[in-house]
Amino acid sequence: MTEQDNKHKIEVDKLSGVETTGHEWDGLKELNHPLPRWWLWILYVSIIWSIGYWIVYPSWPIPGGATKGTSGETQFTALKRSQNEIFLRQQVYLNKFEGASFEAIMNDPELYAFAMAGGRAMFKDNCATCHGTGASGGKGYPNLNDDDWLWGGSLEEIHATLLHGIRSGDEDAHVSQMPAFGKEKLLTSIEVNTLTDYVLAMSSRDQEKPAMDTLAGHKLFQTNCASCHASNGQGDREFGAPNLTDGIWLYGGERGDVYETIYNSRAGVMPAWKDRLDENTLRQLAVYVHQLGGGEETREKPILIAVPQENDEKDTTPVDGEEERKPQGTDNE
Amino acid sequence: MSDDSEDIQLFKKQENIYPKRVSGLFRNLKWIVMGVTLAIYYLTPFVRWDRGEHVPNQAVLLDIVNGRAYWFWFELWPQEVYILTGILVLAAIALFFVTSLFGRVWCGYLCFQTVWTDLFVWVERIIQGDRNKRKKLREGPWTWKKIYKLAITHFLWIVISWFTAGSFVLYFTDAPTLVRSFIDLNVSTTVLGFIGGLTFSTYLMAGFAREQVCTFMCPYARFQSAMFDKDTLIIGYDVKRGEPRGKHKKGESWDDKGHCISCTACAQVCPMGIDIRDGLQMDCIACGLCIDACDDIMDKVDLPRGLIRYDTENGFEHGANAESKTNVIFRPRTAYYLAILSVVCIIVFYALFARSMLEMTVLHDRNPIFVQLSGGDIRNGYEVKILNKTHDHREYTLGVDGVDGAEISVNTAGNINENTLVVHANSVGQYRIFVHAPIKPSQPHDIIFTITDNEDGTAYEYKSVFISKRP
């Protein structure tokens, strides 16, 4: 027997009855526990399987892409196929939805659910960036959950806002402009301060606050602000002029915020979505936003909130800009 | 160090068992039990049970898709799964109780592994003949006869397995519809997948694994010995009477000889392949076939029956006298089990009968947590889920309490308000509602929602929270 043969002679460990690997380290020998056969066989079969896979599917990177595979099947084609299935199912509802009026949608639980589901998803994709996932907005971005609307909260009005946006450059966009009273030197900063106090008092819920017309800013407000915000401060949707008497502030209700608003003015922008999203999506979004909680009933024509009420008759004295505040006909639609 | 250690075997090799045909009291009992249990298993899905037009009319149905379990008068919703847990606990304790009294009766007669193995052995015997023929055929060389006999056997096994699997699936869907879909060759792949898997497992378990399931896989087999004591009925060999065993010629005297004639009939009929004369062992499923086999032999040699019999360990120790059996039934162990059994029984049945037909959950909006309205009111949004467990459409009224001046509005399509919340029969209605209240920002208030059935006045309350200020 040669030395070589001797080395490969199988040696069995007496204590455990298991072969050793034949290696020895300072008298220590290792028992030979090879991989289980079944495991190895699965490995071999997998290797053979993978060769088939290389042929059928795209696999190896080559210059200019990857091997194509004989089946022409990729994850993209699989995705396309399953998408098409989904679109086909969606189409059934879309066909019904397309021709339905808002009124019909609001009375048909199935269409309503379809609109809400689509609206919810599209809101998160497109609107949540500014308005937040819960639609509660932030400073400069309106909270869509509340019942305070600058440009109207009926389904049609929300839809119109979505279509054309606000100061978006679209020719039908909602546009309003408040002068920067301080910056443009229309008022002194002392006057802006006085106005700030007056505006804050308007929305105060304090039971013991003095009558508004006794306050120092009354005259200033009537002269400079009432033309848009109305003499009682309740705003005017025709101009997108916010209601100043409620507790809701788009740019913050702290004294500093209000001062800055009067001094520098504000002008938020919302894009026109009519070129970015299709009509069905926009209608779904309108339903969704309307149902966030503040949605208003559809009206024949917009109500001018600033129309004097019987109990503020003393406020009917004409003020500057009163004429422009008259309804501009009924060309709203 | 010793050379014996090289023979260490970690796995026991399965030995083929060819149980011999036997007849007698216990064999007959087993046939009857097999017939009854199989009939129950295969026919139950077809039993109809009228529950009204909106609810399935299958007496026993586990409707996974819609999350309902129906069992004759009873019905469970997913959130009542604790009742199911209770029933399982009940079944376990009942098993303990029965086991402590009568030993492994479940294993010997009722367990599906036993019943199906018995059925498969019966098929095997019809095709291949009794013990010796089977043994010879299986261990002999491959001949055409062996091939066709084995082929027929396995084919029949697979057919039985397929029907077993098919019946199992019927418990999860409307049985006649599914059977119809088989006739129309229009079966869903899901159903076929389940049937395929179960056919395979039945074929494997009853055709091949057999006694190995009881010995090595079944946990109950292992822990049932914990319920045994000296007063538990077991199947045993009367050592005092039987030993010393040995061959016996006709007419020979029985003096100095035990009654066991070493015929090994008891071992030949054993489906577990054990010898009962080795004493009580874990493998024994207490099927009683060795009793039949031995009684048959005892009749032939004109000795009294009962060398192998149902008795307690005490009984075997004191001989076959009746005295030791008087207090078998009532002993501390059985009393404990009975007490626990009664308590669990009461709880489960109370839970079953007291289950409310109306439930509601109210989920407060997380974003936004509250909304300030222009008029100064605070509004909170909630997702209300109303569970109508009755079998007809109902209308409900939702009310709130706990917040001054709170008012509800329902945000949905159509003409539905908080007094006309419609929920279809046997289903969950989901509504999005708003609660607004003229309150000043303050710490969260508890708010109680109450839902009332407009028809029968059943009410259910749910406590939620009304938030009016950022935390």
Interface residues (C-beta under 8 A of the other chain):
Chain A: V12 K14 L15 S16 G17 I105 M106 N107 D108 P109 L111 Y112 A113 G132 T133 G134 A135 S136 N143 N145 D146 D147 D148 R205 N243 D246 G247 I248 Q291 G293 G294
Chain B: M1 D3 S5 E6 D7 I8 D365 R366 N367 P368 V371 Q372 L373 S374 G375 G376 R379 G381 N411 T412 A413 G414 N415 R432 F434
